[in-house]
Amino acid sequence: MFRGFWHDVTRRGRRFISIGGRHTRGGFSQPLGKHPQVKQGIAEGVPRRIPGTTKVTYTNKKGRTFNFSIPVAEITHPQVELTNSSGNWREIDTSFSDLGDMEDDMPSAVDECLQMSPDATSLRSLYEAFVSFCKEYVLMDTTGMKNMPFYGDLNVGPGYEHYDRRLKRKRHWLAIRHRFEDVRYIIWPDDEAEVEELSPDAQLSVRQMLDALRWLEAASTFCVRKMHPADMTNEEEFLPLDLHREVAVVARRARNDATLFSSLSTESDLFVACATLCLNHKVPFHLFFAAGDHNGAKGVTVGDGSCILVNMPFVHTTLGAIRIMSVIGGDSTAYAFSNLAGAVERWDVLEGLSRLMSVEAFGEKDALENVGEDEICIIMRFCVEVREKNAAFFSCDSTENVEEVSFRAKYRQVSHLALSRCKYLLYRLDGPRTRVMSEGGYVPLVDLQKHAERTNKDTLVHYNLGIRSAQGLRRVTLGAQSSAQLAELVDRLEAPNARVNGNTLLVDLVQHLSCKAAASKISLTLKEVNTLLPLLARMRAETPTGELDSRFDRLLNLMETAIGTAMQQNRSVEEIVDLLEGLAACNFVPSSFKQVEMVLMRLLMTRTCRMSHVTRVLTSLSSLFNSEVSQVLLQTAASHAMLCTKTGTISGREVDELVELLEALASCRYAALPGLIARCREECFSDEVLFSLKQRCGYASLLASAASGMRHEDESFSQQLANDSRHHFIEYIRNRKEEEDLACFVDCITGLTTVGFGDAAENEEYYPTLVSFLRSPCLSLERCATMSTMALATLLEGVLLWCTTLRVPPEGVVAPIERTLLARICSFNDPGSTLDSSEELAESVCRLVGLQRASEELRRAAAQALGKIILHAEAVAEAWIPTAQQDLSFEVVALANAERESKHMNTVLRYCAALQQSGMLHLVEGLKM
């Protein structure tokens, strides 16, 4: 019975086996139903991609899969087995080669033509073969071809997906380059004397030479350019061709062919092609015309736009006009046709501009319907340049001259069309309608296409050609770069003419950029950042609060990233200076500003920037950081001034630049400025140095600040500086103009107050001049409203001292200053005003309370404002609760709190002492918060 019970237990349960004291169960609880899977190890060292092969998958009878790399040549060209009749000899043909050797030139029809004897027939054949050879290269399908190696290519070798086609393209370009050296003196002969001896049938016509040159230039545009590490050829072989000689040869031949630009169907295209060839290869365009045909354009520079305008044929299409505008775009001086009085001096340029803005090209209201963002930028830049170069002409009233009236009407039509198209692209939420790209229906697919279309309109690059040509259309939208350019151009177009409604469009363009930034759809470069910063500064100045709206935060964040990225690249001095000025105008300190400081320090230390650049940098930094600029940076900037002291006496423009640099250092509160001014006075500013009127006042202010700073170190030398400063101030006052600068007026008042008048107040020669200067008309309510409160308080103190010294009644002189100050203080004393007082206002009213000769009303208002500030400061101190900071120890926090309390106590005591000394304490005794 026991035995049967044990049998049932063991039969129904599971059998446990002990291995090393551990219980493991044997077998499977359920059958798997499939074979166990065994993972294969990674085959180390086996290349993933092998040149000229493709992957072939094979599955055996058991279901196991194998991958093989089979050469493509074995699939496209199977091996041929050759056997003899008896069958005992067999040969396998392995001579197939798809690519050939890179060291050998690619065979072409040009080689056969070069072997023929030179005659008229062989010359025509050579021309046709060479043009066909270039056409094959230009029209080659480049789908998927990469020129730059990626990181994966560097690790495991180049990607062989398009290896054969890419290598074939390289061989084709190298063959064109080598054959060009063989045919350049045959198709474009150099010696005109030898050509004149030949019969007309034995030489090519100018049109044939130009056609061959256009296709060769198109091939050179699309050359390989990038060299792969595996290439054995020299790097120069992959660069574009220098066709300066060939363009000059064609230009000299074209002089004698009067029919070159006469055909109505091709004259515009040929003209643009020739102009662009000259522009690309630095050949003067007037070589295409006889000496009397370009209206005496002597001394024409390279890429002369005025010569293009004068000789330009009539334009019939919109895109033809845009091509000519893009060619002339590099020479903006070509658009000037009037003088400073607004009278037309160059009628030939005016007529050329009228032909360019013809009714056939821009007459219809939908003339710009096929125009995209790049073309709109070209037209807008053209309109802006024409208006800026002839500002006096457009500001004058229209005359009776028929040509001027016609030109104004055409210009208004073109600018109106451009602004309308810009609004259309911006405000259409569903996007504009798709249109065919150009007259011939060609689709510009790559950036280089625009460059090639100028010289050869028939070039067509087959990039994704199957998809694109099936559609034949495009969707036009405004990208980041175009939006930034258009915003700048609309701003420039609006500036001289308030009637152009561009302000709303300008704001909307920047808003469009901000929306794209919020959607993370754009990336900006430093050029766009420098374009947008002045526009944002203008929008910020126009807002009531003086701050940008929060909707621009994402755009500012994107600009921070763009600035940080740009600082990792080599940037010019002008770009860095423009960036700093834009940031100062916007009062915007990006998070990547430390990188800007590092780049700026490197530029200053390597002497890459001129003295004017250093001055602009310091002015921007002073405005941006409220005169708290790094002393290390200021020391580096001061070394530029020290460099002038080593060269000795300076003259001319360098004097003004050095004074401006010293003034910029003074605005940044450079600690060692007095010694630097004294050194420059000894070494550079001798008695024979001629200052301009404004710089004499600036130099006198610098001497006054140096005299004040060195008073305790060397009293006698400080007195010498004060005497020199007084002399320059009086010379400025004697020679000043009626319309003087307010800044110079303030500097003179403050400077002579600091150094004293000496004997000048008693001198009969100087006294009337000083009195008339004190009653200057520049001290008006409008100008006082633009000054800060602290500057007004300092100016009032100085003017009152002048009135006392010169015995002049102060009421009429200080009235504008007191009225401006009283209005600002009363607005602060208003019960409904905010209690947050600025430190500047507090210091100003503390200064005004003690001015005994100021008006009683102003002093009362200042005393009430100062009492209100004291009560507010006490309330803030009582309500302040110290908070623990996790990153600081309690000792550091305690020291910081003690320093804060001490500073607060000293400030309140100083304000109370000023109230008590002024005798105005009784006015604020019953004042409550």
Sequence and secondary structure as in RCSB ss.txt:
>XXXX:A:sequence
MFRGFWHDVTRRGRRFISIGGRHTRGGFSQPLGKHPQVKQGIAEGVPRRIPGTTKVTYTNKKGRTFNFSIPVAEI
THPQVELTNSSGNWREIDTSFSDLGDMEDDMPSAVDECLQMSPDATSLRSLYEAFVSFCKEYVLMDTTGMKNMPF
YGDLNVGPGYEHYDRRLKRKRHWLAIRHRFEDVRYIIWPDDEAEVEELSPDAQLSVRQMLDALRWLEAASTFCVR
KMHPADMTNEEEFLPLDLHREVAVVARRARNDATLFSSLSTESDLFVACATLCLNHKVPFHLFFAAGDHNGAKGV
TVGDGSCILVNMPFVHTTLGAIRIMSVIGGDSTAYAFSNLAGAVERWDVLEGLSRLMSVEAFGEKDALENVGEDE
ICIIMRFCVEVREKNAAFFSCDSTENVEEVSFRAKYRQVSHLALSRCKYLLYRLDGPRTRVMSEGGYVPLVDLQK
HAERTNKDTLVHYNLGIRSAQGLRRVTLGAQSSAQLAELVDRLEAPNARVNGNTLLVDLVQHLSCKAAASKISLT
LKEVNTLLPLLARMRAETPTGELDSRFDRLLNLMETAIGTAMQQNRSVEEIVDLLEGLAACNFVPSSFKQVEMVL
MRLLMTRTCRMSHVTRVLTSLSSLFNSEVSQVLLQTAASHAMLCTKTGTISGREVDELVELLEALASCRYAALPG
LIARCREECFSDEVLFSLKQRCGYASLLASAASGMRHEDESFSQQLANDSRHHFIEYIRNRKEEEDLACFVDCIT
GLTTVGFGDAAENEEYYPTLVSFLRSPCLSLERCATMSTMALATLLEGVLLWCTTLRVPPEGVVAPIERTLLARI
CSFNDPGSTLDSSEELAESVCRLVGLQRASEELRRAAAQALGKIILHAEAVAEAWIPTAQQDLSFEVVALANAER
ESKHMNTVLRYCAALQQSGMLHLVEGLKM
>XXXX:A:secstr
 HHHHHHHHHHHS  EEEETTEEEE S SS  SS         TT  S  TTEEEEEEE TTS EEEEEEEHHHH
HS  EEEE SSSS EEEE    SS  TTS    HHHHHHHS SSHHHHHHHHHHHHHHHHHHHT B TT   S  
HHHHHH    TTHHHHHHHHHHHHHHHHHHHHHHHHHS S HHHHHHS GGGS  HHHHHHHHHHHHHHHHT   
   TT  S GGGGS    HHHHHHHHHHHTT TTTTT TTTHHHHHHHHHHHHHHTT  GGGGS TTTTTS TT 
 TT HHHHHHH     SHHHHHHHHHHHTT GGGG  B TTS B  HHHHHHHHHHT HHHH STTTTTT  HHH
HHHHHHHHHHHHHHTHHHHHS   S HHHHHHHHHHHHHHHHHHHHHHHHHH TT    B SSTT     SHHHH
HHHHH TT   BSSHHHHHHH  B     HHHHHHHHHHHHHHHSS TTS  HHHHHHHHHHHHHHHHTT     
HHHHHHHHHHHHHHHHHSSSSS  GGGHHHHHHHHHHHHHHTTS   HHHHHHHHHHHHHHT   TTHHHHHHHH
HHHHHTT S HHHHHHHHHHHHHHHTT   HHHHHHHHHHHHHHHHH    THHHHHHHHHHHHHHHTT TTHHH
HHHHHHHHT  TT    HHHHHHHHHHHHHHHHHTTTT HHHHHHHHHHHHHHHHHHHHH  SS  HHHHHHHHH
HHHHH  TTTTT TTTHHHHHHHHT TT  HHHHTTS HHHHHHHHHHHHHHHHHHT  SHHHHHHHHHHHHHHH
HHHHSTTS S   HHHHHHHHHHHT TTS HHHHHHHHHHHHHHHHHHHHHHHH      TTS HHHHHHHHHHH
HHHHHHHHHHHHHHHHHHT GGGSTT   
